[in-house]
């Protein structure tokens, strides 16, 4: 308890809590006690109340949430879902990132206080915008500001705050100022900045006295308009905008020196600022190299000026290594890979070192040479442990329930630490094998499940980091980690650009080794020796077939035709029942959610905590229609004597002349026997709708199925 108090006091002193809240209270004119509770909306209300009162305006009474809801119900009785909250209005614009590694200078150009500046630039205020007309036209209609109006109260207040901050910052440039004065002025300028930047918030906050949806809609609309025009201006100057988010754009300067990058930035800055009176854009950051992965996800080498020199620093935003759901080992490997990718070396050299490092780390993990503490995963509980309906699929909940059974108190919001132990080949699912680190110390037989960690904690972030790096691929990365390549081949294009067109060949044109690579093999059990063996078909296993039928791989006894038919039909039914179980899995390898419940959000994954957040993956069927169809076709192909005869007749194939002659003879000797088995499988194929195409529906849009018109 004393330690907690000490740290809280240290944080309060470090952020200058009391002096800062005192200045904020003086600016707003509210209660200091209320400021200490973090009521920013209330501070905005008070400063606006004082400002409107000084200008002889009568402000509206503050509606309670119940009163506002009642008013909305009365005005929207004809709409469905009456009484519910209105949808949020459209916010800031985010450009689709141009993913990839950029090894030349990239500039981050940022608008200074975009929304407060927009309010001043376009004179957006309660006194200048006709909100009633905008609301009458449409809920999200963008209102207009009439030209040649007197400056509104809101933009004038913001301009006053900005001007006062500018004055304070000019005082801070005094070389004779004492440290105490500098500290006081710094707190004051920070308070003025926080107050000015928060003024926009009251316009879109439904519980605010000054809630004005049309003004908020107009402000964000102007923000999107400005960002688009900034991008167009950059492209007109042959500059590539690789990303943009609300109030900033990333520009590929395409130069190799800091001086040239600053020159490009300053020229672009002048071109943008000349278009506006108050809006200003500035160089916010200079990236020496940047790996752009997705929206709000990137890593870069940033140049920071210290003592007159530029120093390189790593800047990471939104990547997996910043999330606590990944263990320390995963973050360590991701950090090493980022250092290699952003090292500036040739791509081939960096990829070679990455592959070697992954092989080395996978080897150490399998040798249990990694400290157990690096395997610990931390996950926060979104609700009480006993309230989870799918607790069996969530490791953190299993650990929490086990702790509660021991008498420990576990609540909503607690962070649970655990390690996945055991063997991935075990029939027991991974969540059931999750234990706290203390359990591993108490029981030495519990060891981290290395294969699970490689597949769920190491491979997903490694794959995402290297997704846009030339010289490697998903299957290569999986191979370096010692994972099954076949399992990850299907992920090759998962994270590709949505604008790319993928061309897939007809399934019938794909070689059998590839098409049936993931199919379950047919296992036949001998009635004599009770042993089971895999049968791969006549063309691949000619030694398993005689003129009397299929032979056992062990005792060489002949399988009765009735036994073969029964076992093949059982195998088909087993795969069919697996398909109809309808298991859904998340396509995000890091999530791994598996359930039979269809979400009300459609294909959206409910996430690792079942709260429809923290996961952007989509749910897909674990056993798809294509998979079950290929599986049944594979079973049928094992007994297709014509197919075996065609392969045997291919003189360019891998079969020797002796094997070809043998297969030709066995084809004729087993034609009726194998045809009987194939007919059993074909019976199920005839029921499968995947092989049928409804031609009338296919050509309906072309008008081929329309009845001819008759004359009246």
N, C-alpha and C positions, 0 to 999 in steps of 0.2 A: 504493500500500500504506500509506504514511504517512497519507494522507487517511482511509482506512478505519479505521485504528487511532484516529485523532483523533475521528472521529464516534462510534465504538463507546464510547470513553471518555467523550465528552460525554453520550451517552445514559445510560450507567451512573451518572454523577454526577447527571444530571437527575432520574432516577427513584429516586435514593438506594438503589442496588442493594445495596451492602454493608451499610449499617445495617439496611435492611429485612429482608434474608435472615438477618442475625444475630439479630434479634428473633424472626423466624419459627422459627429453629432452637432458640432458648431455650424457646419455647413448646412445640414438638413433642418436643424431646429427641433429635433425630437428628443426623446428621453435617452440618456446615455445607457441606461440599463437595457433598453430595447435594442440599441445598437449592438451591445455585447452579445445578444442572443442571435445575431446574424440576420435581422429583419431588413434586408436591403430594399424590398418593395415598400416597406413603411417609410424608410428614409426618403425614397423618391416621392412618395405621396406628400410628405411634409414640406419638402423643398418646393414642390409645385404649388402646394396650398399657399405657402408664404408668397411665392412669386405672383400668382394670380390675384391674391388679396391686395398686394401692392399696386397692381394694375386695375383695381376696382372691378374684378370679375367675381361672380358668384359661382362657386364650384358645386357640382352635384353631390348629393348625399352618397355615402358609401353603401352599396348594396351588399347584404349578406349573401353567402353562397346559396342559401335556400331561396332567398328572394330573387336572385338572378336566374336560378333554375326555373322558378315559377314563371318568370317573365318569358323565358325562352320557350317554355311549354305552351304558353298562350299564343305566342307568335308563330309557332311551328306545329300547330295541331294537325295540319293536313299532311305533314311529313311522317314517314315511317320512323319508328324508333324515337318517338317524342320523349322529351325529358332527358335524353342522353347528352353528353358533351358534344359540342360541334367539333368537326374534324379540324386539325391544325392547318393553318394556312401554309402556303409554300414558302420555304425558307431560302437559305443561301444556295448558290449554284456550285456544283462540283463537276469538273470536267473528267471525262474518262481518261485515265492515265495512259500514256504511251509506254507500256511496260518494257523494261530492259535495263541493261547496264550502260551508263553514260560515263565515258572516261575523259571527257573534256569538261570544261567549266560550265556549271549550271548556276543561274542566278535565281534567287527567290525574291520577287518584287512584291511588296506588301503595301496595301493602302493603310495609311495612318488613321485609326479610329473610324472605320468605314461608315458605320451606321450613324454615329453622331455627326460626321461630316456630311452625309447625305441629307440629314435633317436640316442642316444649315444651308447647304448648297441649293436645295430645292424648296426651302422655306415651308417645311412640313410642320403643321401645327393644328391644334384644335380650332384655332381662330382663322385659319386660312384654307382649310379643306372642307368641302361640303360632304360630310359623312352620311347624311340621310340619303342623298341622291345615290351614292355608291351602294349603300345597303339595299335600296329599293331595286336597283338594276340586277344585282346578283351578289351572292354572299361574298365571293372572292373577286368581285370586280375591282379593278384598279382605279381609284379616284384620280381626279386631276387637280392641280394647283393653279389657280388663276394667276396670270402674270400681273406685274405692277402692283402688288399688294404690299402693305406695310409688313415689316418683319414680325413674325409671330412670336408669341411668348416663349415657346419651347426652344426654337433655334436661338433666340436672344439669350436665354438662360445658359444654353450650352456654350454659346460664344463667350459669355462672361466667364464661365468656368475655365475655358481653354485659355482665354486672355490672362486670367489670374495665374494659371499654372505657368504660362510663358514668362510672366514677371518673376515668379518665384525661382524658376530655373535660371533666369539671368542673374539673380542674386547669388546663386550657387557657384557662379563663375568667378566670384570675387576671390582673389588669391589671398587676401588678408583675413578671410572669414575663419572663425574658430571652429574646431570640430563639433562643439555643441550646437553652433548655429547651423552648420551644414546638415547635421542630423535632424534638426527641427524643420529646416526647409525641405529636406528630402521627404519627411513624413507628410508635410503639407502638400507638396506637389503630387505625391502618390494619392492622397485623399481626393484632391481635385480631379485627378485622372480617373480614379475609380467611380467617382460620382458622375462625371460627364459621360463615361462609357456605359453606365448602367441606366441612363435615362431612357434609351430605346426600350428596355425590358418592360417598363410599365405599360407600354402600348399594347403588347401582346399577352400580358398576364391577366387571365380572366378574373382573378380575385382582387385586382387593383381598382382603386377608385377611378383612375384615369385610363381604364381599359378602353382602347379604341382600335378595333380590328382593322378598319379601312386604312388608318394611318400606318399600322404595322405592315399591312399588305403592300402599301405604296412604297414603304422604305425598303422592304426586301426585293420588291420588283425592280426598283432603281439599282439595287446592289447587283442583281443578276444582269441587268442591262449594261451596267458599267463593266462588269467582268467580261461579258461577251465582246463589247467594243474594244476592251484592252487586248483581248486575244486577236481580234481582227487587225488592230493596229500593229501588233507584233508580227503577224504573218505578212502584212503589207511591207514590212521592213526585212523580209526574208529571215525572220527569227522563228524557231520552232517552240511552241508552247507545249511542253510535255505533261503538264498537270496544272490544275487550278482548283482552289477550294475557298469559296465564300469571299475572301478579301485579299487573296494572293494568287500569283501565278508563278510557275517554274518555267524558266526560259533557258533553252539550250543555247548558250552563247557560242558554242562551236569554236572556242579559242583555247590556247594552251598556256597562257600566262595570266597572272592576276591583273596586271596592268590593262591588258586587252579586255578582260572580262569587265573591269570597272568602267572602261571606256564605253563598252556596249551598254552597260547598265545605266550609266549617267545620260547617255544619248536617248535611251528609251524613256528614262524617268522624265526628261525635259519634254519629250513629245507627248507623254500622257498628261503631265501637269499643265501644259499649255491649253488643254481642252476644258479645264475647270477653273473656277474661281477659288474654291476652298479645299476641294479634294486634292490630296497629295499622295503620290506613290513614292516609295523609297526602296533602296536595296536592303532587304532584311537579312539575307544570308548569302554566302558564296560557298558553293559546293565544288570541291576539287573533283570528286567522283561520286556518283549516286547510283544506287540500285533501286529502281522503282518497281515495286511488286504489285500493288493494287491501290485502291482508294484509301488514303490515310495510312498507307503502309509503305515505308521506304527506309533505307539505310544510306547514310552518306558520310563522306569525309568533309567536315565543315572547316572552313578557315576562320579562326578567331584571332583578332588583333590583340596582342599583349606586348607591352613595352616597345611599341612601334614595329613589331614583327608579326607575321602571320604564323599561327600555330595550328597544326591539324588536330582535329578532335572528331571522334566517332559520334554520330547522331543517329539514333534509332527511333522510329515511330511506328507503333502498332504491330510490330512483328511478333512471332510466337515467343521469342526469347524475353519478351516483356510481360508475358502472362504467367501467373502463378500455377496454372494447370500443368505446366511443364517442369520436370525435375531439374535439379542443378546440372546434372550431366548433359541433358539435352541443351540447356542454355550455353554450357561450356563449349559443346561441339558447334552450335550455331555461331557463337562468337568467333571461334577459330575459322570457320568457313567464311564468315563475313570479312575477316582480316585478309584472307587469301583472295577473295573476290575483288575487294576494294584496294588491293595492294598496288595496283598499277602495272603489275607484270603482265607478260603475254598470257592470253587466255589459255593456251595449251599447257603452259607451265603451271598455272594456277590450278587447272583441272587435274593435272597429274598429281600435284601435291594433295589436293582434296581427296582423290581416290585412295592414295596411299594412307592418308590420315584416317579415313573411314575404315579401311581394312585393319589398321592398327588398333583403333578403338573397339571395333567389333571383336577382335581377337582377345583384347584385354577383358571385355565384358564376359565373354564365354569362359575365360579362365578364372572368373570371379576375382579379378585383380583390381576392380574399382571399389572404393569404399562404399559401404552400404548407405551412408548418409546422403550420397549424391543421387540415390534413387528415390528419395522422398518427394511425394507429390502433395501439394497444398491445394485444397478446394474448399470454397465457402458454401455453406448450406443456405439455400434460398428459402427453406421452410423447416419446421420441426422435423426431425428424422422420421417420426411415425406418421407424418402426413403425406409422405411420398407414395403414390400408387404403384410406381415401378421401381421400388427400392432394390429388387433383386438384380437390376442391371446397373446399379450405381455404387461403385466401390466406397465412396466417401460415406454413403448412408449405411452401408454394411458395417464399416468401422465404428460409426457413431452409435448404431444400435448395439454393437458389442460392448462399447464403453458404457452405455446406459445400463446394460445388464449387469455390469460390475459396480453400479452405483454412482457413476460419474454423471454430472449434469451437462447435457448438450442441448443448446438452444439454436433457434434460427439466427443466422448471421455468423455463427462460429466457424472458424477455419479448421478443417479436419486434415491431418497429415497422415499419409499412409504409403505403403509399399506393396506392389503386386508381387506375390511370391508363387512358388510351385513351378509347374511345368505346363507350357501352353498346350501340349498334347493331352493333358488331363481332361477328363469329361466334365470336371467342375469348372464353371465359367470364371473369368477373371475377377469379377466383383466379389465372389465368394472367397477368393484367395487374397483379398486385400487385408493387410494387418498394419497396426501402428508400429513405429520403429522400436518402441519399447518391447513389443512382442517378439521381434527378431532378436533382441538382446537376451531375452529370457529363454528363447528356444533356438539354439544354434542350428537345428535342422531346417529352419525356414530360411530360404535363400531367394533373392530377387529372381523373377522370371525374366531372364535375359531376352528370350525371343519375343516376349510381349513388349518389352521396353524398346527393342530394336524396331518392331513393327508399328508401335503406337506413339512412342515418345521421340525416337531419333529420326526415323525415316520421314514422317510428314513434314517437319520443319526443314529438313535437309532438301527434300524434293521441292518445296516451295521456294527456297533460297536459290536453287540452281535451275528453276523452271525456265528462265529466260537467258541462260548462259549457254553459249555455243560450245560444243565439244563433249557434252554429256547428255544423258537421258535418264528417264525414270528407271528403265530396266538396268542400266549400267550402275546407277546409284544403289539399287536393290542388290545387285550382284556384289558390290564392294562390301556391303553389310552382311552378306551371306544369307540373304532372304530369297525366297522362291521367286525367280524372275517371272514365271508364268502368271503369278498372282498380280504382278504390278504392270504387266504389259498393257492392260486395259486402261491404265491411268495416263498413258502417254499424252493423249490429247484432252485430258479432263480439264486442265487449266489453260487451254489455248484460247486464243482470241475468238470472240463470238462472231467476228466478221469473216473469219476464214471458212471456206467451203470445203468440207471433207467429202471425198469420193470413196465410197465403199464398193468393193466388187460383189457380184452375186455370190451367195453362200455356196451354191453348187460349183462355182469356179475356184473356190478356195481349196488347197490341198487338204486331204483328210487329216494329216498330222497336225495341221494348224486348226482346222475347223473343229475337230473332235479332241483337241488337246486337253480341255478342261472337263471332258465327260468322265463319268464314273465307269470304271472297267467292269466287264462281266465276269463274275466269279462263279464257277461251277463246282459243286461239292460231290465227291465220289461216294456212292452208296457202299462201296466195298471197303475202302481204307479210311473213309470219313474225312479225308483231307480236301481242302479247297484250293483251287488253282485258277489263275486268270486265263481266259480264252480270248485271243486277239483276232481270230478269223482265219480262214483257210489260207489266204495269201501271206499272212505274217507268221502263222504257226502251222506250216504243213506237217511238221513232225507230230502234231497233236491230233491229226486226222488220219484214219485208215479207211479201207473200203467198207468197213462195218459201221463207221460213225466216228464220233469224237472220243478221244482217249484221255484217260486220267494222266496227269503229269507225273504222278508218283508211281502207282502200281500198274499203269498202262492198261487198266481195265476199260472196256467200252461202256460209255454212258448210254443207257436206254433212251430211246427217242422220247418216251413219255416223261422221263425225268428231266431231260433237257428242256422240253416244252414248258413244264411246270416251273422250272427255275428261271427261265427267261421271262415268263409272264409275271412271276413274283418280282423280278428285278424292275420290270416296266411299271408295275403297280406301286412299287416302293418309291420310284422317282416321281410318279404322278402324285402320290400323296404328299410328297415333299413340296411339290409345286403348289398344291391346294392349301398347304398350311399358311401360305401368304406372309412369310416373314419379310419385314421391311428393314433395310439398313441405311444409314446415312452415308452419302457418297464422300463426305469429308473423313479422311483416314484418321485424323486426330480425334474426332468425336467418337466414332464407332458405335453410335446408338443403334440398338437392334430391338425391334418390337413388332407385335402383330396388330397394334392399335393404329388406326388411321387418324391423323391429326385433323382438327377442324380448320387448320390453316392450309389445307391442301397438301402439297408435297413438301412443305417446309418442315425442317427438322425441329423438334422441340428442345433440342440441346441436351448436354450432359446432365443438366439439373431438372429437365422436364418443364422449364419455364418459358420456352419459345424464345430463348435468347442465348447469347454466347456461342452460337453456331449458325453459319450461313449456308450450311449444306442442304441438300435435297434428299428426301427419302426415295429409295428405289427398291424394287423387289429383289430380294436376295437370290431367288431362283426365278429368272424371267421366262417369258414365253419363248424367246429365242433359245434359251438354255434347255428347256424341257423338250422342245422340238428337235434340237440337235442331238439330245441324248437318245431319243427314240429312233431317230434316223441312224445314229451310230449302232444301236442294237440291231437294227434291220440290216445294216451294211455287213455285219459279221457273218450273216447267213446268205449273202447275195453271191451266188455262184457265178453269175454272169460278170459281175465286177471282178471277182477273183480270176476268171478266165481272161478278161481283158488285160489285167495287169501281167498275167503270166505270158500273154502273147506279145508283150512289149519287149522287143529285143534290146532296147536301149536301157532297160531297167537294171536294178542292182541284182536281180535274181540270176543265179547260174542256170546253165542250160538243163542240168539235171533237175534242179528245183522246178523249173518251168514245166518240164515234161511230167514231173510228179503231180504238180497242181492240176495240169490239164486232165490227167487220169482221174484224180480224186474228184474233180468237178462233176464228171459224168457219173461216177460211182455214188455220189452223195446228192445228186440233183434233187431227187424226190424228198429225201430225208431233210436236207437243209431248207427246201421249199416249204415244207410243213412248218418248220420253226419260224421262217420269215413271214408266213401268212398270219401267224399269231401276232407278230409285231405290227404288221401292216394293218391289222384290224384296229389297233390304237391310233395309227397314223391317219386312217380314214376319218376318225372322229376329231382330229386336230384341225382347227380352222386356219392355222397359219399357212398351210400349203395351198389354200384356195383363195382366189382373187375374185371379188364381185365386180365383174366387168361393167355391169349396168351402172353401178355407183361410180366406178372409176371414170367412165366417159360421160357421166350425166351433165357435167358442166360444159361439155362441148356440144351438147344438144343432140347427141345421137339417139337418145332414148325417148325423145319427144314424139308424141303422136302427130301425124300430119293434120293440118287444118283442113276442114271441109267447108265448102261454100255454103252460105245460108240458103 
